[in-house]
Amino acid sequence: MIYYCYGSAHSSVISAAIHLGRLPIDRVPTKQEILGLADYDQVESWQIGTLFFKGHDEFGNPVYTLGLGGEQATAKLALVSFLEQAGLDTRDLFFNQALPHINRYAKIGGALSRRYGFVKFGRPLSAYGIRRNYGDLVSFVQKVKREEVRRMRGTAGRN
């Protein structure tokens, strides 16, 4: 399970936290709950392309976040190709793009904080944006989890 976005600092981190039950699904978290996540708004530009393990979900599946930068399709293809060349089975990789599920406030805040170094202004603005679109993020993660269950049932039938 891989949640990905531009820099692996905001939308993918929030999505993974919802997936793992670290953020609520029945209400909008407070600004402090969002900013209190150890990995929220923390990834540096040089870490784009790094898989970050976040934990195992209730099905035992590992959950990761990944920033793919501006050329996401190319970067994703390169990662999968590399893993295949290393002899790993990539059929069970489940990529989920989180970026479309946040609004411009979160995107601008993220860019201000991570790209331009204006953390004092960008971090709270990104959290404000996340809170405004939180229901969409929850719906996205719930859809991903439903698909995860479908995929597990399909895989179980083949064994």
Protein Blocks (a to p, Z undefined) as FASTA:
>chain_A
ZZddfkopmmmmmmmmmmnopacfkbccdfklmmmpmkgokacfklgoiacdfbdcfkop
acddddebjmlmlmmmmmmmmmmmnopafklpccddfklmpcfklmmmmmmmmmnopmml
mmmmmmmmmmmmmmmmmmmmmmmmmmmmmmmmmmmmmZZ
